[in-house]
Amino acid sequence: MDDLKQDLFRLFQDKPSLLILIHPDPDSIGSALGLERLVARRCRRVVIAYDEAIKRLQNRAMVRLLKIKMLNVKDIRLKDFDLVGITDGQRNHFPMLARKKVDLCIDHHPITAKADYRFADIRPDIGATCSLLAEYLQKAGIKPSKRLATALCYGIKTDTDNFSRRVHHLDAIAFSWLFPLADYYLLQAIDQVEIPFAEIKYFQRAMQRLKLKQKSVFLHLGEVPNPDILVIIADFLIRVQGIEMVAVSGFEEKRLIVIFRSSHPRRDIGKLAHLAFEPPGIAGGHRFLARAEIPLNSLPKSLLEADAEVLEDWLSQRLRFAERKMRSCCEKAL
């Protein structure tokens, strides 16, 4: 760890400006704030920029209640920064970086594409990237403020689903260090944001369409106001007895969004989603949860105009094909 810290700090010998790119979820936001604090005295300027609208209710509450300052990536120019970094994501997750250098990456997602970072700390066995930044802060002797500790705690809490998903001992160590420094009431306030009444209709639609086949559920909900409702429904269904895999999809801002959840101990849904849906989109995640985003202009018009059942079958077929392909690769390796 000390060697990693020194390798990271070498990037900041000349007091550079740093841009931290994130997808705006709690683990990304919290870890970006952690990195900002870690290098604050080694940079002349640090900016955190997000690449998509912040629509999920808890995420908006987190930003508002913790008074987090971030910019939309559309409002900045990459060339204005000496260094570009990513927390809780990797280069291939950001199409805008296809021909741009990325200097540093701190993440806990499995590596799905090669990238030439000047510094990288990618540990897929860790439950949250916020846990990694907490470790860096501890090793650097930096005590986080109440605001930062709260953000890091919430990132760990969210990505481990209250420690009910894959968890590493580092996550427990980080959380136990951060929690006494955090604002418990703010954590509670962020977590207990209410679901708008208008979104209840998506639960109704999901229950009407619900079919269980071979312990799996595929649901397409049509146009949705934001992906949050897909996440909420997927998280609810995976807790139902007899369901081992859930895929809930919807159209949002010219994209097909698919949220995956799995409780099967031998199925890595993150790898399957990546294999099944990248291309035509961007997909990946972890063993028990994953996400795919597919531009509508990359899908056949006939599929977009078909009813929900056709799209559900298409999702199921692509996932089954990916599973067969993965099984075949494993058998060849033996």
BELMO-V207787 format. One record per residue. N is the residue number from 1. RES is the residue in three letters. SS is DSSP state (H for helix, E for strand, - for the rest). Layout:
# BELMO-V207787
N;RES;SS / N;RES;SS
This chain:
# BELMO-V207787
1;MET;- / 2;ASP;H / 3;ASP;H / 4;LEU;H / 5;LYS;H / 6;GLN;H / 7;ASP;H / 8;LEU;H / 9;PHE;H / 10;ARG;H / 11;LEU;- / 12;PHE;- / 13;GLN;- / 14;ASP;- / 15;LYS;- / 16;PRO;- / 17;SER;E / 18;LEU;E / 19;LEU;E / 20;ILE;E / 21;LEU;E / 22;ILE;E / 23;HIS;- / 24;PRO;- / 25;ASP;- / 26;PRO;H / 27;ASP;H / 28;SER;H / 29;ILE;H / 30;GLY;H / 31;SER;H / 32;ALA;H / 33;LEU;H / 34;GLY;H / 35;LEU;H / 36;GLU;H / 37;ARG;H / 38;LEU;H / 39;VAL;- / 40;ALA;H / 41;ARG;H / 42;ARG;H / 43;CYS;- / 44;ARG;- / 45;ARG;E / 46;VAL;E / 47;VAL;E / 48;ILE;E / 49;ALA;E / 50;TYR;E / 51;ASP;- / 52;GLU;- / 53;ALA;- / 54;ILE;- / 55;LYS;- / 56;ARG;- / 57;LEU;H / 58;GLN;H / 59;ASN;H / 60;ARG;H / 61;ALA;H / 62;MET;H / 63;VAL;H / 64;ARG;H / 65;LEU;H / 66;LEU;- / 67;LYS;- / 68;ILE;- / 69;LYS;- / 70;MET;- / 71;LEU;E / 72;ASN;E / 73;VAL;H / 74;LYS;H / 75;ASP;H / 76;ILE;- / 77;ARG;- / 78;LEU;H / 79;LYS;H / 80;ASP;H / 81;PHE;- / 82;ASP;- / 83;LEU;E / 84;VAL;E / 85;GLY;E / 86;ILE;E / 87;THR;E / 88;ASP;- / 89;GLY;- / 90;GLN;- / 91;ARG;H / 92;ASN;H / 93;HIS;H / 94;PHE;- / 95;PRO;H / 96;MET;H / 97;LEU;H / 98;ALA;- / 99;ARG;- / 100;LYS;- / 101;LYS;- / 102;VAL;- / 103;ASP;- / 104;LEU;E / 105;CYS;E / 106;ILE;E / 107;ASP;E / 108;HIS;- / 109;HIS;- / 110;PRO;- / 111;ILE;- / 112;THR;- / 113;ALA;- / 114;LYS;- / 115;ALA;- / 116;ASP;- / 117;TYR;- / 118;ARG;- / 119;PHE;E / 120;ALA;E / 121;ASP;E / 122;ILE;E / 123;ARG;- / 124;PRO;- / 125;ASP;- / 126;ILE;- / 127;GLY;- / 128;ALA;- / 129;THR;H / 130;CYS;H / 131;SER;H / 132;LEU;H / 133;LEU;H / 134;ALA;H / 135;GLU;H / 136;TYR;H / 137;LEU;H / 138;GLN;H / 139;LYS;H / 140;ALA;- / 141;GLY;- / 142;ILE;- / 143;LYS;- / 144;PRO;- / 145;SER;- / 146;LYS;H / 147;ARG;H / 148;LEU;H / 149;ALA;H / 150;THR;H / 151;ALA;H / 152;LEU;H / 153;CYS;H / 154;TYR;H / 155;GLY;H / 156;ILE;H / 157;LYS;H / 158;THR;H / 159;ASP;H / 160;THR;- / 161;ASP;- / 162;ASN;- / 163;PHE;- / 164;SER;- / 165;ARG;- / 166;ARG;- / 167;VAL;- / 168;HIS;- / 169;HIS;H / 170;LEU;H / 171;ASP;H / 172;ALA;H / 173;ILE;H / 174;ALA;H / 175;PHE;H / 176;SER;H / 177;TRP;H / 178;LEU;H / 179;PHE;H / 180;PRO;- / 181;LEU;- / 182;ALA;- / 183;ASP;- / 184;TYR;H / 185;TYR;H / 186;LEU;H / 187;LEU;H / 188;GLN;H / 189;ALA;H / 190;ILE;H / 191;ASP;H / 192;GLN;- / 193;VAL;- / 194;GLU;- / 195;ILE;- / 196;PRO;- / 197;PHE;H / 198;ALA;H / 199;GLU;H / 200;ILE;H / 201;LYS;H / 202;TYR;H / 203;PHE;H / 204;GLN;H / 205;ARG;H / 206;ALA;H / 207;MET;H / 208;GLN;H / 209;ARG;H / 210;LEU;- / 211;LYS;- / 212;LEU;- / 213;LYS;E / 214;GLN;- / 215;LYS;- / 216;SER;E / 217;VAL;E / 218;PHE;E / 219;LEU;E / 220;HIS;E / 221;LEU;E / 222;GLY;E / 223;GLU;E / 224;VAL;- / 225;PRO;- / 226;ASN;- / 227;PRO;- / 228;ASP;H / 229;ILE;H / 230;LEU;H / 231;VAL;H / 232;ILE;H / 233;ILE;H / 234;ALA;H / 235;ASP;H / 236;PHE;H / 237;LEU;H / 238;ILE;- / 239;ARG;- / 240;VAL;- / 241;GLN;- / 242;GLY;- / 243;ILE;- / 244;GLU;- / 245;MET;E / 246;VAL;E / 247;ALA;E / 248;VAL;E / 249;SER;E / 250;GLY;E / 251;PHE;E / 252;GLU;E / 253;GLU;- / 254;LYS;- / 255;ARG;E / 256;LEU;E / 257;ILE;E / 258;VAL;E / 259;ILE;E / 260;PHE;E / 261;ARG;E / 262;SER;E / 263;SER;- / 264;HIS;- / 265;PRO;- / 266;ARG;- / 267;ARG;- / 268;ASP;- / 269;ILE;H / 270;GLY;H / 271;LYS;H / 272;LEU;H / 273;ALA;H / 274;HIS;H / 275;LEU;H / 276;ALA;H / 277;PHE;H / 278;GLU;- / 279;PRO;- / 280;PRO;- / 281;GLY;- / 282;ILE;E / 283;ALA;E / 284;GLY;E / 285;GLY;E / 286;HIS;- / 287;ARG;- / 288;PHE;- / 289;LEU;E / 290;ALA;E / 291;ARG;E / 292;ALA;E / 293;GLU;E / 294;ILE;E / 295;PRO;E / 296;LEU;H / 297;ASN;H / 298;SER;H / 299;LEU;- / 300;PRO;- / 301;LYS;H / 302;SER;H / 303;LEU;H / 304;LEU;H / 305;GLU;H / 306;ALA;- / 307;ASP;- / 308;ALA;H / 309;GLU;H / 310;VAL;H / 311;LEU;H / 312;GLU;H / 313;ASP;H / 314;TRP;H / 315;LEU;H / 316;SER;H / 317;GLN;H / 318;ARG;H / 319;LEU;H / 320;ARG;H / 321;PHE;H / 322;ALA;H / 323;GLU;H / 324;ARG;H / 325;LYS;H / 326;MET;H / 327;ARG;H / 328;SER;H / 329;CYS;H / 330;CYS;H / 331;GLU;H / 332;LYS;H / 333;ALA;H / 334;LEU;-
